[in-house]
Amino acid sequence: MAKTATPAGPAEPPADRRHGLRSDGSSSTHGYLGDFARGPALFAVYKIPPDQGCYPNVPGFYLIDVDDGVGARECCRFTDEPDDVPEWNGSWRGDPWCPAILKQAKALIAKAASR
């Protein structure tokens, strides 16, 4: 890499989300991988690192937040583990959109990993 080149960093959230909060209260800039729209809702995907301050250590996971105009709310959490079952929050359990949301979230994760 040339000395003047800048390595690709994490994606930046859109301007209107840069100073917002995730559903867990953290800044929407931390762990942001990208977002996508489906219908009237905006879904944002975040990579949450392992929590080394807990015992036992809590593994890292991915968080999907949904914002349909009333602020970010948790939609789903899942890990990279092949046998992991996504944990859908509240009324998202069994929603017909779930497979498509998960597919788009995993595409954003793959895109971020290839940068």
C-alpha positions in Angstrom: 0.0 0.0 0.0 1.3 3.4 -0.9 2.3 5.7 2.1 -0.4 8.1 1.0 -3.2 5.6 0.8 -5.7 5.3 3.6 -6.9 1.8 4.5 -10.6 1.2 4.2 -12.2 1.7 7.6 -15.6 0.8 8.9 -18.7 2.2 7.1 -19.9 5.6 8.3 -23.6 5.8 9.3 -25.7 8.2 7.2 -25.5 11.8 8.3 -28.9 11.7 10.1 -27.8 8.8 12.2 -24.2 9.9 13.1 -25.2 11.3 16.5 -28.0 9.0 17.3 -28.1 6.0 19.6 -28.5 2.3 19.1 -31.3 0.5 20.8 -28.8 -0.5 23.6 -28.0 3.1 24.3 -24.5 3.2 22.7 -23.6 5.6 20.0 -24.8 4.6 16.5 -21.3 5.0 15.2 -19.8 2.2 17.3 -19.8 -1.1 15.4 -21.9 0.3 12.5 -21.7 -2.0 9.4 -24.4 -0.5 7.2 -28.1 -0.2 6.8 -31.0 -1.0 4.5 -34.6 -0.1 4.1 -37.6 -2.4 3.8 -41.0 -0.9 3.5 -41.2 2.2 5.8 -38.5 0.9 8.2 -34.7 1.4 8.2 -32.6 -1.5 9.6 -29.1 -0.8 10.8 -26.6 -3.6 11.5 -23.8 -3.4 14.1 -21.0 -5.7 15.2 -20.9 -5.8 19.0 -17.5 -7.0 20.3 -17.1 -9.5 23.1 -17.6 -8.2 26.6 -14.5 -9.0 28.5 -15.7 -7.3 31.6 -18.2 -10.0 32.4 -17.7 -13.4 33.9 -18.1 -15.6 32.1 -17.0 -13.5 29.1 -19.9 -12.7 26.8 -19.2 -13.5 23.2 -19.5 -10.9 20.4 -22.6 -10.8 18.3 -24.4 -8.8 15.6 -27.3 -6.5 16.4 -30.0 -5.4 14.0 -31.9 -2.3 15.0 -35.1 -1.1 13.3 -36.2 2.5 13.1 -39.7 3.2 11.7 -39.7 6.8 12.7 -40.0 6.5 16.5 -36.3 5.8 17.2 -34.1 2.7 17.1 -35.4 -0.5 18.7 -33.8 -3.9 18.8 -35.0 -6.3 16.1 -32.6 -9.2 16.3 -29.3 -10.5 17.7 -27.2 -13.3 16.3 -23.6 -14.7 16.1 -21.4 -16.2 13.5 -21.8 -19.7 14.9 -23.3 -22.1 12.3 -25.8 -23.6 14.8 -26.8 -20.3 16.3 -30.5 -19.5 16.2 -31.2 -15.7 15.7 -32.9 -14.1 18.7 -35.8 -12.0 17.4 -37.1 -9.4 19.8 -40.8 -9.0 20.7 -43.2 -8.8 17.9 -40.5 -9.7 15.4 -40.6 -13.3 16.5 -42.2 -15.2 13.6 -42.6 -12.1 11.4 -42.7 -12.9 7.7 -40.0 -10.3 7.0 -37.4 -12.1 9.3 -35.7 -14.3 6.7 -35.3 -11.3 4.3 -34.0 -9.1 7.1 -31.4 -11.7 8.2 -30.3 -12.3 4.6 -29.7 -8.5 4.0 -27.9 -8.2 7.3 -25.6 -11.1 6.5 -24.9 -9.5 3.1 -23.9 -6.3 4.8 -21.6 -8.2 7.2 -20.0 -10.0 4.3 -19.5 -6.7 2.4 -17.9 -5.1 5.5 -15.6 -8.1 6.0 -14.3 -7.8 2.4 -13.3 -4.2 2.8 
